[in-house]
Amino acid sequence: MKTRILIVDDELSMREFLSILVEREGYEAVVAAHAEQALELLETSLFDLVISDVQMPGLNGIELLGRIKARTPETARS
C-alpha cells in the first residue's frame, strides 16, 4: 500500500504542483482546497502525512494541524 499524503492549500496551482511532485516520488496524493475539506477527508480516510499551507482563509494551517493533533494525539508534529 502506498504512503498517502494529504495536501491542503487554497491555491489550485500549488495543490497541483505538490500533487505532481508527491506522485512522481511514488506516493499517493489527495488534495483539499481548504482546512474544512481536509477535516472532512480525515473523518473517513487515513493519511500518513499532511502538508498544509499556513495562510488560508477561514481555518488556517496551524489551526488545522492543532485540530488534527487534538483528534489523534499520537500524531507527530514537526
N, CA, C and O atoms as a Tripos MOL2 file, in Angstrom:
@<TRIPOS>MOLECULE
protein
  312   311    78     0     0
PROTEIN
NO_CHARGES

@<TRIPOS>ATOM
      1 N           0.8380   -1.1870    0.0000 N.3       1 MET1
      2 CA          0.0000    0.0000    0.0000 C.3       1 MET1
      3 C           0.8830    1.2500    0.0000 C.2       1 MET1
      4 O           1.8490    1.3380    0.7580 O.2       1 MET1
      5 N           0.5460    2.2000   -0.8450 N.am      2 LYS2
      6 CA          1.3300    3.4370   -0.9490 C.3       2 LYS2
      7 C           1.1160    4.3430    0.2580 C.2       2 LYS2
      8 O           0.0510    4.3480    0.8750 O.2       2 LYS2
      9 N           2.1440    5.0980    0.5730 N.am      3 THR3
     10 CA          2.0280    6.1390    1.5850 C.3       3 THR3
     11 C           1.0620    7.1970    1.0580 C.2       3 THR3
     12 O           1.1840    7.6490   -0.0810 O.2       3 THR3
     13 N           0.0920    7.5900    1.9050 N.am      4 ARG4
     14 CA         -0.9200    8.5730    1.4940 C.3       4 ARG4
     15 C          -0.6040    9.9280    2.1110 C.2       4 ARG4
     16 O          -0.3930   10.0450    3.3180 O.2       4 ARG4
     17 N          -0.5760   10.9430    1.2630 N.am      5 ILE5
     18 CA         -0.2570   12.2970    1.7160 C.3       5 ILE5
     19 C          -1.4210   13.2180    1.3770 C.2       5 ILE5
     20 O          -1.8690   13.2750    0.2320 O.2       5 ILE5
     21 N          -1.9020   13.9330    2.3810 N.am      6 LEU6
     22 CA         -2.9650   14.9200    2.1990 C.3       6 LEU6
     23 C          -2.3170   16.2850    2.0280 C.2       6 LEU6
     24 O          -1.5420   16.7290    2.8750 O.2       6 LEU6
     25 N          -2.6430   16.9420    0.9280 N.am      7 ILE7
     26 CA         -2.1070   18.2720    0.6130 C.3       7 ILE7
     27 C          -3.2430   19.2770    0.7500 C.2       7 ILE7
     28 O          -4.2800   19.1390    0.1020 O.2       7 ILE7
     29 N          -3.0470   20.2820    1.5880 N.am      8 VAL8
     30 CA         -4.0840   21.2870    1.8520 C.3       8 VAL8
     31 C          -3.5430   22.6560    1.4770 C.2       8 VAL8
     32 O          -2.5810   23.1420    2.0740 O.2       8 VAL8
     33 N          -4.1650   23.2700    0.4880 N.am      9 ASP9
     34 CA         -3.7350   24.6070    0.0520 C.3       9 ASP9
     35 C          -4.8930   25.2570   -0.6840 C.2       9 ASP9
     36 O          -5.5780   24.6090   -1.4750 O.2       9 ASP9
     37 N          -5.1080   26.5410   -0.4210 N.am     10 ASP10
     38 CA         -6.2050   27.2430   -1.0800 C.3      10 ASP10
     39 C          -5.8660   27.6480   -2.5110 C.2      10 ASP10
     40 O          -6.7580   28.0570   -3.2550 O.2      10 ASP10
     41 N          -4.6150   27.5470   -2.9100 N.am     11 GLU11
     42 CA         -4.2200   27.9000   -4.2760 C.3      11 GLU11
     43 C          -4.1700   26.6430   -5.1520 C.2      11 GLU11
     44 O          -3.4100   25.7120   -4.8840 O.2      11 GLU11
     45 N          -4.9830   26.6370   -6.1880 N.am     12 LEU12
     46 CA         -5.0660   25.4880   -7.0900 C.3      12 LEU12
     47 C          -3.7090   25.1330   -7.6860 C.2      12 LEU12
     48 O          -3.3540   23.9560   -7.7460 O.2      12 LEU12
     49 N          -2.9510   26.1200   -8.1220 N.am     13 SER13
     50 CA         -1.6550   25.8390   -8.7510 C.3      13 SER13
     51 C          -0.6950   25.1430   -7.7840 C.2      13 SER13
     52 O           0.0660   24.2670   -8.1950 O.2      13 SER13
     53 N          -0.7220   25.5210   -6.5170 N.am     14 MET14
     54 CA          0.1510   24.8970   -5.5250 C.3      14 MET14
     55 C          -0.3040   23.4650   -5.2350 C.2      14 MET14
     56 O           0.5250   22.5650   -5.1000 O.2      14 MET14
     57 N          -1.6130   23.2530   -5.1390 N.am     15 ARG15
     58 CA         -2.1300   21.8930   -4.9390 C.3      15 ARG15
     59 C          -1.7090   20.9850   -6.0900 C.2      15 ARG15
     60 O          -1.2690   19.8560   -5.8760 O.2      15 ARG15
     61 N          -1.8480   21.4910   -7.3050 N.am     16 GLU16
     62 CA         -1.4730   20.6960   -8.4770 C.3      16 GLU16
     63 C           0.0230   20.4090   -8.4920 C.2      16 GLU16
     64 O           0.4340   19.2780   -8.7490 O.2      16 GLU16
     65 N           0.8320   21.4130   -8.2200 N.am     17 PHE17
     66 CA          2.2860   21.2510   -8.2160 C.3      17 PHE17
     67 C           2.7160   20.2130   -7.1800 C.2      17 PHE17
     68 O           3.4740   19.2940   -7.4920 O.2      17 PHE17
     69 N           2.2300   20.3640   -5.9490 N.am     18 LEU18
     70 CA          2.6200   19.4370   -4.8830 C.3      18 LEU18
     71 C           2.1160   18.0240   -5.1580 C.2      18 LEU18
     72 O           2.8030   17.0460   -4.8600 O.2      18 LEU18
     73 N           0.9330   17.9200   -5.7190 N.am     19 SER19
     74 CA          0.3770   16.6120   -6.0550 C.3      19 SER19
     75 C           1.2510   15.8960   -7.0850 C.2      19 SER19
     76 O           1.5510   14.7120   -6.9320 O.2      19 SER19
     77 N           1.6530   16.6070   -8.1240 N.am     20 ILE20
     78 CA          2.5320   16.0320   -9.1520 C.3      20 ILE20
     79 C           3.8590   15.6170   -8.5330 C.2      20 ILE20
     80 O           4.3540   14.5230   -8.8050 O.2      20 ILE20
     81 N           4.4280   16.4650   -7.7180 N.am     21 LEU21
     82 CA          5.7100   16.1840   -7.0740 C.3      21 LEU21
     83 C           5.6310   14.9450   -6.1750 C.2      21 LEU21
     84 O           6.5040   14.0790   -6.2270 O.2      21 LEU21
     85 N           4.6010   14.8700   -5.3690 N.am     22 VAL22
     86 CA          4.4120   13.7420   -4.4490 C.3      22 VAL22
     87 C           4.2030   12.4420   -5.2220 C.2      22 VAL22
     88 O           4.7990   11.4160   -4.8930 O.2      22 VAL22
     89 N           3.3580   12.4850   -6.2470 N.am     23 GLU23
     90 CA          3.0880   11.2810   -7.0300 C.3      23 GLU23
     91 C           4.3120   10.8350   -7.8230 C.2      23 GLU23
     92 O           4.5290    9.6370   -8.0070 O.2      23 GLU23
     93 N           5.0990   11.7750   -8.2860 N.am     24 ARG24
     94 CA          6.3310   11.4500   -9.0060 C.3      24 ARG24
     95 C           7.3050   10.6830   -8.1210 C.2      24 ARG24
     96 O           8.1090    9.8890   -8.6100 O.2      24 ARG24
     97 N           7.2280   10.9270   -6.8110 N.am     25 GLU25
     98 CA          8.0890   10.2390   -5.8470 C.3      25 GLU25
     99 C           7.5000    8.8890   -5.4240 C.2      25 GLU25
    100 O           8.0990    8.1710   -4.6230 O.2      25 GLU25
    101 N           6.3350    8.5500   -5.9580 N.am     26 GLY26
    102 CA          5.7490    7.2390   -5.6920 C.3      26 GLY26
    103 C           4.7150    7.1880   -4.5800 C.2      26 GLY26
    104 O           4.3150    6.1020   -4.1590 O.2      26 GLY26
    105 N           4.2790    8.3450   -4.0990 N.am     27 TYR27
    106 CA          3.2790    8.3980   -3.0450 C.3      27 TYR27
    107 C           1.9090    8.6760   -3.6410 C.2      27 TYR27
    108 O           1.7900    9.1200   -4.7830 O.2      27 TYR27
    109 N           0.8720    8.4070   -2.8450 N.am     28 GLU28
    110 CA         -0.4800    8.7530   -3.2580 C.3      28 GLU28
    111 C          -0.8090   10.1350   -2.7030 C.2      28 GLU28
    112 O          -0.6570   10.3790   -1.5060 O.2      28 GLU28
    113 N          -1.2540   11.0320   -3.5650 N.am     29 ALA29
    114 CA         -1.5990   12.3910   -3.1500 C.3      29 ALA29
    115 C          -3.1100   12.5750   -3.1740 C.2      29 ALA29
    116 O          -3.7830   12.1900   -4.1300 O.2      29 ALA29
    117 N          -3.6280   13.1680   -2.1080 N.am     30 VAL30
    118 CA         -5.0270   13.5620   -2.0220 C.3      30 VAL30
    119 C          -5.0100   15.0460   -1.7010 C.2      30 VAL30
    120 O          -4.2400   15.4830   -0.8460 O.2      30 VAL30
    121 N          -5.8480   15.8300   -2.3730 N.am     31 VAL31
    122 CA         -5.8060   17.2800   -2.1680 C.3      31 VAL31
    123 C          -7.1020   17.8050   -1.5580 C.2      31 VAL31
    124 O          -8.1850   17.2590   -1.7690 O.2      31 VAL31
    125 N          -6.9500   18.8850   -0.7950 N.am     32 ALA32
    126 CA         -8.0800   19.6060   -0.2240 C.3      32 ALA32
    127 C          -7.8410   21.0960   -0.4540 C.2      32 ALA32
    128 O          -6.7200   21.5850   -0.3150 O.2      32 ALA32
    129 N          -8.9040   21.8050   -0.8060 N.am     33 ALA33
    130 CA         -8.7970   23.2250   -1.1230 C.3      33 ALA33
    131 C          -8.8150   24.1230    0.1100 C.2      33 ALA33
    132 O          -8.4640   25.3000    0.0220 O.2      33 ALA33
    133 N          -9.2190   23.5850    1.2490 N.am     34 HIS34
    134 CA         -9.2510   24.3660    2.4770 C.3      34 HIS34
    135 C          -9.2700   23.4280    3.6730 C.2      34 HIS34
    136 O          -9.4840   22.2240    3.5280 O.2      34 HIS34
    137 N          -9.0480   23.9810    4.8410 N.am     35 ALA35
    138 CA         -8.9180   23.1800    6.0610 C.3      35 ALA35
    139 C         -10.1860   22.3970    6.3770 C.2      35 ALA35
    140 O         -10.1170   21.2470    6.8130 O.2      35 ALA35
    141 N         -11.3270   23.0070    6.1620 N.am     36 GLU36
    142 CA        -12.5840   22.3220    6.4540 C.3      36 GLU36
    143 C         -12.7390   21.0650    5.5970 C.2      36 GLU36
    144 O         -13.2000   20.0320    6.0840 O.2      36 GLU36
    145 N         -12.3580   21.1510    4.3400 N.am     37 GLN37
    146 CA        -12.4070   19.9930    3.4550 C.3      37 GLN37
    147 C         -11.4150   18.9310    3.9310 C.2      37 GLN37
    148 O         -11.7160   17.7380    3.8880 O.2      37 GLN37
    149 N         -10.2660   19.3470    4.3730 N.am     38 ALA38
    150 CA         -9.2710   18.4120    4.8990 C.3      38 ALA38
    151 C          -9.8170   17.6720    6.1130 C.2      38 ALA38
    152 O          -9.6280   16.4620    6.2320 O.2      38 ALA38
    153 N         -10.4860   18.3770    7.0090 N.am     39 LEU39
    154 CA        -11.0610   17.7370    8.1940 C.3      39 LEU39
    155 C         -12.1200   16.7160    7.8020 C.2      39 LEU39
    156 O         -12.2220   15.6590    8.4250 O.2      39 LEU39
    157 N         -12.9060   17.0220    6.7760 N.am     40 GLU40
    158 CA        -13.9010   16.0590    6.2830 C.3      40 GLU40
    159 C         -13.2070   14.8040    5.7540 C.2      40 GLU40
    160 O         -13.6380   13.6880    6.0430 O.2      40 GLU40
    161 N         -12.1440   14.9810    4.9880 N.am     41 LEU41
    162 CA        -11.3990   13.8340    4.4660 C.3      41 LEU41
    163 C         -10.7960   13.0090    5.5970 C.2      41 LEU41
    164 O         -10.7620   11.7810    5.5240 O.2      41 LEU41
    165 N         -10.3260   13.6740    6.6250 N.am     42 LEU42
    166 CA         -9.7050   12.9870    7.7570 C.3      42 LEU42
    167 C         -10.7180   12.1950    8.5840 C.2      42 LEU42
    168 O         -10.3420   11.2900    9.3280 O.2      42 LEU42
    169 N         -11.9890   12.5320    8.4540 N.am     43 GLU43
    170 CA        -13.0400   11.7850    9.1530 C.3      43 GLU43
    171 C         -13.1900   10.3810    8.5780 C.2      43 GLU43
    172 O         -13.5300    9.4420    9.2980 O.2      43 GLU43
    173 N         -12.9370   10.2390    7.2800 N.am     44 THR44
    174 CA        -13.2220    8.9740    6.5960 C.3      44 THR44
    175 C         -11.9870    8.2690    6.0420 C.2      44 THR44
    176 O         -12.0850    7.1270    5.5940 O.2      44 THR44
    177 N         -10.8440    8.9180    6.0640 N.am     45 SER45
    178 CA         -9.6410    8.3420    5.4610 C.3      45 SER45
    179 C          -8.4490    8.5080    6.3900 C.2      45 SER45
    180 O          -8.4090    9.4090    7.2290 O.2      45 SER45
    181 N          -7.4880    7.6240    6.2220 N.am     46 LEU46
    182 CA         -6.2400    7.7170    6.9700 C.3      46 LEU46
    183 C          -5.1370    8.2410    6.0640 C.2      46 LEU46
    184 O          -5.0600    7.8800    4.8890 O.2      46 LEU46
    185 N          -4.2910    9.0910    6.6160 N.am     47 PHE47
    186 CA         -3.1740    9.6490    5.8770 C.3      47 PHE47
    187 C          -1.9040    9.4670    6.6970 C.2      47 PHE47
    188 O          -1.9290    9.4920    7.9270 O.2      47 PHE47
    189 N          -0.8090    9.2850    5.9980 N.am     48 ASP48
    190 CA          0.4860    9.1450    6.6490 C.3      48 ASP48
    191 C           1.1320   10.4900    6.9310 C.2      48 ASP48
    192 O           1.9610   10.6180    7.8330 O.2      48 ASP48
    193 N           0.7440   11.4940    6.1500 N.am     49 LEU49
    194 CA          1.3490   12.8190    6.2600 C.3      49 LEU49
    195 C           0.3540   13.8550    5.7760 C.2      49 LEU49
    196 O          -0.3910   13.6160    4.8260 O.2      49 LEU49
    197 N           0.3430   15.0100    6.4340 N.am     50 VAL50
    198 CA         -0.4640   16.1530    5.9900 C.3      50 VAL50
    199 C           0.4910   17.3000    5.7190 C.2      50 VAL50
    200 O           1.2860   17.6770    6.5800 O.2      50 VAL50
    201 N           0.4060   17.8520    4.5150 N.am     51 ILE51
    202 CA          1.1680   19.0480    4.1470 C.3      51 ILE51
    203 C           0.1480   20.1690    4.0010 C.2      51 ILE51
    204 O          -0.7710   20.0780    3.1870 O.2      51 ILE51
    205 N           0.3110   21.2170    4.7820 N.am     52 SER52
    206 CA         -0.6830   22.2830    4.7750 C.3      52 SER52
    207 C          -0.0490   23.6530    4.5950 C.2      52 SER52
    208 O           1.0020   23.9550    5.1600 O.2      52 SER52
    209 N          -0.7120   24.4660    3.7980 N.am     53 ASP53
    210 CA         -0.3840   25.8800    3.7060 C.3      53 ASP53
    211 C          -0.6850   26.4880    5.0780 C.2      53 ASP53
    212 O          -1.5670   26.0010    5.7860 O.2      53 ASP53
    213 N           0.0220   27.5240    5.4520 N.am     54 VAL54
    214 CA         -0.2270   28.1650    6.7430 C.3      54 VAL54
    215 C          -1.3210   29.2130    6.6060 C.2      54 VAL54
    216 O          -2.2550   29.2410    7.4080 O.2      54 VAL54
    217 N          -1.2160   30.0750    5.6000 N.am     55 GLN55
    218 CA         -2.1750   31.1670    5.4400 C.3      55 GLN55
    219 C          -3.2650   30.7730    4.4530 C.2      55 GLN55
    220 O          -3.0570   30.7400    3.2410 O.2      55 GLN55
    221 N          -4.4340   30.4740    5.0140 N.am     56 MET56
    222 CA         -5.6030   30.1510    4.2020 C.3      56 MET56
    223 C          -6.7940   30.8830    4.7990 C.2      56 MET56
    224 O          -6.8180   31.1530    6.0000 O.2      56 MET56
    225 N          -7.7860   31.2090    3.9670 N.am     57 PRO57
    226 CA         -8.9930   31.8310    4.5150 C.3      57 PRO57
    227 C          -9.7190   30.8500    5.4380 C.2      57 PRO57
    228 O          -9.6280   29.6350    5.2630 O.2      57 PRO57
    229 N         -10.4230   31.3810    6.3990 N.am     58 GLY58
    230 CA        -11.1150   30.5120    7.3530 C.3      58 GLY58
    231 C         -10.1060   29.9370    8.3310 C.2      58 GLY58
    232 O          -9.2890   30.6640    8.8960 O.2      58 GLY58
    233 N         -10.1680   28.6500    8.5230 N.am     59 LEU59
    234 CA         -9.2520   27.9500    9.4110 C.3      59 LEU59
    235 C          -7.8700   27.9160    8.7720 C.2      59 LEU59
    236 O          -7.7300   27.4200    7.6540 O.2      59 LEU59
    237 N          -6.8440   28.4290    9.4510 N.am     60 ASN60
    238 CA         -5.5080   28.4370    8.8460 C.3      60 ASN60
    239 C          -4.8020   27.1060    9.0940 C.2      60 ASN60
    240 O          -5.3190   26.2460    9.8070 O.2      60 ASN60
    241 N          -3.6330   26.9430    8.5090 N.am     61 GLY61
    242 CA         -2.9010   25.6870    8.5820 C.3      61 GLY61
    243 C          -2.4790   25.3030    9.9840 C.2      61 GLY61
    244 O          -2.5020   24.1230   10.3320 O.2      61 GLY61
    245 N          -2.0960   26.2670   10.7910 N.am     62 ILE62
    246 CA         -1.6890   25.9810   12.1710 C.3      62 ILE62
    247 C          -2.8940   25.4870   12.9670 C.2      62 ILE62
    248 O          -2.7820   24.5340   13.7380 O.2      62 ILE62
    249 N          -4.0380   26.1300   12.7820 N.am     63 GLU63
    250 CA         -5.2560   25.6910   13.4690 C.3      63 GLU63
    251 C          -5.6750   24.2990   12.9980 C.2      63 GLU63
    252 O          -6.1160   23.4760   13.8000 O.2      63 GLU63
    253 N          -5.5380   24.0410   11.7020 N.am     64 LEU64
    254 CA         -5.8570   22.7210   11.1580 C.3      64 LEU64
    255 C          -5.0020   21.6540   11.8280 C.2      64 LEU64
    256 O          -5.5280   20.6440   12.2950 O.2      64 LEU64
    257 N          -3.7050   21.8640   11.8810 N.am     65 LEU65
    258 CA         -2.8190   20.8760   12.4780 C.3      65 LEU65
    259 C          -3.1090   20.7080   13.9680 C.2      65 LEU65
    260 O          -2.9630   19.6090   14.5030 O.2      65 LEU65
    261 N          -3.5160   21.7750   14.6400 N.am     66 GLY66
    262 CA         -3.9180   21.6760   16.0480 C.3      66 GLY66
    263 C          -5.1490   20.8030   16.2170 C.2      66 GLY66
    264 O          -5.2300   20.0180   17.1610 O.2      66 GLY66
    265 N          -6.1040   20.9350   15.3130 N.am     67 ARG67
    266 CA         -7.3130   20.0980   15.3850 C.3      67 ARG67
    267 C          -7.0000   18.6370   15.0790 C.2      67 ARG67
    268 O          -7.5700   17.7290   15.6830 O.2      67 ARG67
    269 N          -6.0950   18.4260   14.1410 N.am     68 ILE68
    270 CA         -5.6850   17.0490   13.8350 C.3      68 ILE68
    271 C          -5.0390   16.4420   15.0760 C.2      68 ILE68
    272 O          -5.3500   15.3100   15.4470 O.2      68 ILE68
    273 N          -4.1550   17.1740   15.7100 N.am     69 LYS69
    274 CA         -3.4560   16.7000   16.9100 C.3      69 LYS69
    275 C          -4.4480   16.4300   18.0410 C.2      69 LYS69
    276 O          -4.2920   15.4580   18.7810 O.2      69 LYS69
    277 N          -5.4630   17.2780   18.1810 N.am     70 ALA70
    278 CA         -6.4660   17.0880   19.2290 C.3      70 ALA70
    279 C          -7.2740   15.8070   18.9880 C.2      70 ALA70
    280 O          -7.6270   15.1070   19.9360 O.2      70 ALA70
    281 N          -7.5610   15.5080   17.7320 N.am     71 ARG71
    282 CA         -8.3330   14.2940   17.3900 C.3      71 ARG71
    283 C          -7.5030   13.0460   17.5680 C.2      71 ARG71
    284 O          -7.9970   12.0270   18.0490 O.2      71 ARG71
    285 N          -6.2340   13.1220   17.1780 N.am     72 THR72
    286 CA         -5.3470   11.9610   17.2310 C.3      72 THR72
    287 C          -4.0530   12.3770   17.9140 C.2      72 THR72
    288 O          -3.0880   12.7480   17.2450 O.2      72 THR72
    289 N          -4.0270   12.3170   19.2320 N.am     73 PRO73
    290 CA         -2.8600   12.7760   19.9890 C.3      73 PRO73
    291 C          -1.5560   12.0730   19.6280 C.2      73 PRO73
    292 O          -0.4770   12.6180   19.8610 O.2      73 PRO73
    293 N          -1.6400   10.8720   19.0630 N.am     74 GLU74
    294 CA         -0.4160   10.1430   18.6960 C.3      74 GLU74
    295 C           0.2380   10.7020   17.4330 C.2      74 GLU74
    296 O           1.3330   10.2770   17.0620 O.2      74 GLU74
    297 N          -0.4190   11.6420   16.7800 N.am     75 THR75
    298 CA          0.1320   12.2530   15.5830 C.3      75 THR75
    299 C           1.3910   13.0310   15.9160 C.2      75 THR75
    300 O           1.4070   13.8330   16.8490 O.2      75 THR75
    301 N           2.4410   12.7920   15.1520 N.am     76 ALA76
    302 CA          3.7010   13.5060   15.3770 C.3      76 ALA76
    303 C           3.6140   14.9080   14.7990 C.2      76 ALA76
    304 O           2.9220   15.1330   13.8060 O.2      76 ALA76
    305 N           4.3070   15.8410   15.4120 N.am     77 ARG77
    306 CA          4.3930   17.2120   14.9020 C.3      77 ARG77
    307 C           5.8490   17.5160   14.6330 C.2      77 ARG77
    308 O           6.7430   17.1020   15.3710 O.2      77 ARG77
    309 N           6.0640   18.2560   13.5480 N.am     78 SER78
    310 CA          7.4280   18.7200   13.2910 C.3      78 SER78
    311 C           7.3920   20.0100   12.5340 C.2      78 SER78
    312 O           8.4420   20.5700   12.2180 O.2      78 SER78
@<TRIPOS>BOND
     1     1     2 1
     2     2     3 1
     3     3     4 2
     4     3     5 am
     5     5     6 1
     6     6     7 1
     7     7     8 2
     8     7     9 am
     9     9    10 1
    10    10    11 1
    11    11    12 2
    12    11    13 am
    13    13    14 1
    14    14    15 1
    15    15    16 2
    16    15    17 am
    17    17    18 1
    18    18    19 1
    19    19    20 2
    20    19    21 am
    21    21    22 1
    22    22    23 1
    23    23    24 2
    24    23    25 am
    25    25    26 1
    26    26    27 1
    27    27    28 2
    28    27    29 am
    29    29    30 1
    30    30    31 1
    31    31    32 2
    32    31    33 am
    33    33    34 1
    34    34    35 1
    35    35    36 2
    36    35    37 am
    37    37    38 1
    38    38    39 1
    39    39    40 2
    40    39    41 am
    41    41    42 1
    42    42    43 1
    43    43    44 2
    44    43    45 am
    45    45    46 1
    46    46    47 1
    47    47    48 2
    48    47    49 am
    49    49    50 1
    50    50    51 1
    51    51    52 2
    52    51    53 am
    53    53    54 1
    54    54    55 1
    55    55    56 2
    56    55    57 am
    57    57    58 1
    58    58    59 1
    59    59    60 2
    60    59    61 am
    61    61    62 1
    62    62    63 1
    63    63    64 2
    64    63    65 am
    65    65    66 1
    66    66    67 1
    67    67    68 2
    68    67    69 am
    69    69    70 1
    70    70    71 1
    71    71    72 2
    72    71    73 am
    73    73    74 1
    74    74    75 1
    75    75    76 2
    76    75    77 am
    77    77    78 1
    78    78    79 1
    79    79    80 2
    80    79    81 am
    81    81    82 1
    82    82    83 1
    83    83    84 2
    84    83    85 am
    85    85    86 1
    86    86    87 1
    87    87    88 2
    88    87    89 am
    89    89    90 1
    90    90    91 1
    91    91    92 2
    92    91    93 am
    93    93    94 1
    94    94    95 1
    95    95    96 2
    96    95    97 am
    97    97    98 1
    98    98    99 1
    99    99   100 2
   100    99   101 am
   101   101   102 1
   102   102   103 1
   103   103   104 2
   104   103   105 am
   105   105   106 1
   106   106   107 1
   107   107   108 2
   108   107   109 am
   109   109   110 1
   110   110   111 1
   111   111   112 2
   112   111   113 am
   113   113   114 1
   114   114   115 1
   115   115   116 2
   116   115   117 am
   117   117   118 1
   118   118   119 1
   119   119   120 2
   120   119   121 am
   121   121   122 1
   122   122   123 1
   123   123   124 2
   124   123   125 am
   125   125   126 1
   126   126   127 1
   127   127   128 2
   128   127   129 am
   129   129   130 1
   130   130   131 1
   131   131   132 2
   132   131   133 am
   133   133   134 1
   134   134   135 1
   135   135   136 2
   136   135   137 am
   137   137   138 1
   138   138   139 1
   139   139   140 2
   140   139   141 am
   141   141   142 1
   142   142   143 1
   143   143   144 2
   144   143   145 am
   145   145   146 1
   146   146   147 1
   147   147   148 2
   148   147   149 am
   149   149   150 1
   150   150   151 1
   151   151   152 2
   152   151   153 am
   153   153   154 1
   154   154   155 1
   155   155   156 2
   156   155   157 am
   157   157   158 1
   158   158   159 1
   159   159   160 2
   160   159   161 am
   161   161   162 1
   162   162   163 1
   163   163   164 2
   164   163   165 am
   165   165   166 1
   166   166   167 1
   167   167   168 2
   168   167   169 am
   169   169   170 1
   170   170   171 1
   171   171   172 2
   172   171   173 am
   173   173   174 1
   174   174   175 1
   175   175   176 2
   176   175   177 am
   177   177   178 1
   178   178   179 1
   179   179   180 2
   180   179   181 am
   181   181   182 1
   182   182   183 1
   183   183   184 2
   184   183   185 am
   185   185   186 1
   186   186   187 1
   187   187   188 2
   188   187   189 am
   189   189   190 1
   190   190   191 1
   191   191   192 2
   192   191   193 am
   193   193   194 1
   194   194   195 1
   195   195   196 2
   196   195   197 am
   197   197   198 1
   198   198   199 1
   199   199   200 2
   200   199   201 am
   201   201   202 1
   202   202   203 1
   203   203   204 2
   204   203   205 am
   205   205   206 1
   206   206   207 1
   207   207   208 2
   208   207   209 am
   209   209   210 1
   210   210   211 1
   211   211   212 2
   212   211   213 am
   213   213   214 1
   214   214   215 1
   215   215   216 2
   216   215   217 am
   217   217   218 1
   218   218   219 1
   219   219   220 2
   220   219   221 am
   221   221   222 1
   222   222   223 1
   223   223   224 2
   224   223   225 am
   225   225   226 1
   226   226   227 1
   227   227   228 2
   228   227   229 am
   229   229   230 1
   230   230   231 1
   231   231   232 2
   232   231   233 am
   233   233   234 1
   234   234   235 1
   235   235   236 2
   236   235   237 am
   237   237   238 1
   238   238   239 1
   239   239   240 2
   240   239   241 am
   241   241   242 1
   242   242   243 1
   243   243   244 2
   244   243   245 am
   245   245   246 1
   246   246   247 1
   247   247   248 2
   248   247   249 am
   249   249   250 1
   250   250   251 1
   251   251   252 2
   252   251   253 am
   253   253   254 1
   254   254   255 1
   255   255   256 2
   256   255   257 am
   257   257   258 1
   258   258   259 1
   259   259   260 2
   260   259   261 am
   261   261   262 1
   262   262   263 1
   263   263   264 2
   264   263   265 am
   265   265   266 1
   266   266   267 1
   267   267   268 2
   268   267   269 am
   269   269   270 1
   270   270   271 1
   271   271   272 2
   272   271   273 am
   273   273   274 1
   274   274   275 1
   275   275   276 2
   276   275   277 am
   277   277   278 1
   278   278   279 1
   279   279   280 2
   280   279   281 am
   281   281   282 1
   282   282   283 1
   283   283   284 2
   284   283   285 am
   285   285   286 1
   286   286   287 1
   287   287   288 2
   288   287   289 am
   289   289   290 1
   290   290   291 1
   291   291   292 2
   292   291   293 am
   293   293   294 1
   294   294   295 1
   295   295   296 2
   296   295   297 am
   297   297   298 1
   298   298   299 1
   299   299   300 2
   300   299   301 am
   301   301   302 1
   302   302   303 1
   303   303   304 2
   304   303   305 am
   305   305   306 1
   306   306   307 1
   307   307   308 2
   308   307   309 am
   309   309   310 1
   310   310   311 1
   311   311   312 2
@<TRIPOS>SUBSTRUCTURE
     1 MET1         2 RESIDUE 1 A MET
     2 LYS2         6 RESIDUE 1 A LYS
     3 THR3        10 RESIDUE 1 A THR
     4 ARG4        14 RESIDUE 1 A ARG
     5 ILE5        18 RESIDUE 1 A ILE
     6 LEU6        22 RESIDUE 1 A LEU
     7 ILE7        26 RESIDUE 1 A ILE
     8 VAL8        30 RESIDUE 1 A VAL
     9 ASP9        34 RESIDUE 1 A ASP
    10 ASP10       38 RESIDUE 1 A ASP
    11 GLU11       42 RESIDUE 1 A GLU
    12 LEU12       46 RESIDUE 1 A LEU
    13 SER13       50 RESIDUE 1 A SER
    14 MET14       54 RESIDUE 1 A MET
    15 ARG15       58 RESIDUE 1 A ARG
    16 GLU16       62 RESIDUE 1 A GLU
    17 PHE17       66 RESIDUE 1 A PHE
    18 LEU18       70 RESIDUE 1 A LEU
    19 SER19       74 RESIDUE 1 A SER
    20 ILE20       78 RESIDUE 1 A ILE
    21 LEU21       82 RESIDUE 1 A LEU
    22 VAL22       86 RESIDUE 1 A VAL
    23 GLU23       90 RESIDUE 1 A GLU
    24 ARG24       94 RESIDUE 1 A ARG
    25 GLU25       98 RESIDUE 1 A GLU
    26 GLY26      102 RESIDUE 1 A GLY
    27 TYR27      106 RESIDUE 1 A TYR
    28 GLU28      110 RESIDUE 1 A GLU
    29 ALA29      114 RESIDUE 1 A ALA
    30 VAL30      118 RESIDUE 1 A VAL
    31 VAL31      122 RESIDUE 1 A VAL
    32 ALA32      126 RESIDUE 1 A ALA
    33 ALA33      130 RESIDUE 1 A ALA
    34 HIS34      134 RESIDUE 1 A HIS
    35 ALA35      138 RESIDUE 1 A ALA
    36 GLU36      142 RESIDUE 1 A GLU
    37 GLN37      146 RESIDUE 1 A GLN
    38 ALA38      150 RESIDUE 1 A ALA
    39 LEU39      154 RESIDUE 1 A LEU
    40 GLU40      158 RESIDUE 1 A GLU
    41 LEU41      162 RESIDUE 1 A LEU
    42 LEU42      166 RESIDUE 1 A LEU
    43 GLU43      170 RESIDUE 1 A GLU
    44 THR44      174 RESIDUE 1 A THR
    45 SER45      178 RESIDUE 1 A SER
    46 LEU46      182 RESIDUE 1 A LEU
    47 PHE47      186 RESIDUE 1 A PHE
    48 ASP48      190 RESIDUE 1 A ASP
    49 LEU49      194 RESIDUE 1 A LEU
    50 VAL50      198 RESIDUE 1 A VAL
    51 ILE51      202 RESIDUE 1 A ILE
    52 SER52      206 RESIDUE 1 A SER
    53 ASP53      210 RESIDUE 1 A ASP
    54 VAL54      214 RESIDUE 1 A VAL
    55 GLN55      218 RESIDUE 1 A GLN
    56 MET56      222 RESIDUE 1 A MET
    57 PRO57      226 RESIDUE 1 A PRO
    58 GLY58      230 RESIDUE 1 A GLY
    59 LEU59      234 RESIDUE 1 A LEU
    60 ASN60      238 RESIDUE 1 A ASN
    61 GLY61      242 RESIDUE 1 A GLY
    62 ILE62      246 RESIDUE 1 A ILE
    63 GLU63      250 RESIDUE 1 A GLU
    64 LEU64      254 RESIDUE 1 A LEU
    65 LEU65      258 RESIDUE 1 A LEU
    66 GLY66      262 RESIDUE 1 A GLY
    67 ARG67      266 RESIDUE 1 A ARG
    68 ILE68      270 RESIDUE 1 A ILE
    69 LYS69      274 RESIDUE 1 A LYS
    70 ALA70      278 RESIDUE 1 A ALA
    71 ARG71      282 RESIDUE 1 A ARG
    72 THR72      286 RESIDUE 1 A THR
    73 PRO73      290 RESIDUE 1 A PRO
    74 GLU74      294 RESIDUE 1 A GLU
    75 THR75      298 RESIDUE 1 A THR
    76 ALA76      302 RESIDUE 1 A ALA
    77 ARG77      306 RESIDUE 1 A ARG
    78 SER78      310 RESIDUE 1 A SER
